[in-house]
Amino acid sequence: FLHIYRFRFTGYTIPKRELNFLLIIRVVRVIIIFVRRWNMKDKELIKLLKKNEWQLVRINGSHHIFRKGGITIAVPVHGKDVPTGLLHQILKDAGLK
C-alpha cells in the first residue's frame, strides 16, 4: 500500500515515499546547521555577539569583554576555534542558545 498524507490547509496530497524523502532532506539540513554552528572561530563568535547588540567594553590581553544590560561575557581570542564547552556556555549566557 502507498500511504497518502493530506496537508490540512492546502488540500495537497503527498505519497509516503515523497514524504520520507522530504523528511530526510530536513534532517540533513538540521545536521549541517548543527555541525556548522558548534565549530565556530573566535572572530565569528565576536561578530555574532556584536550583531546581537553586545557592546565591546574592553580588551584584556587576548580576551574581549562584552556587556549587555548587567551581563558580562569574556571571549578568548586566540585565532582558532573556541572549545565546544566554552562556546556552549558563552551562547547560553548571551541568550543565543
Protein Blocks (a to p, Z undefined) as FASTA:
>chain_A
ZZddddfklopacdfklmmmmmmmmmmmmmmmmmmmmmccfklmmmmmmmnopacfbdeh
jaccddehjbccddddehiacdfklmmmmmmmnopZZ
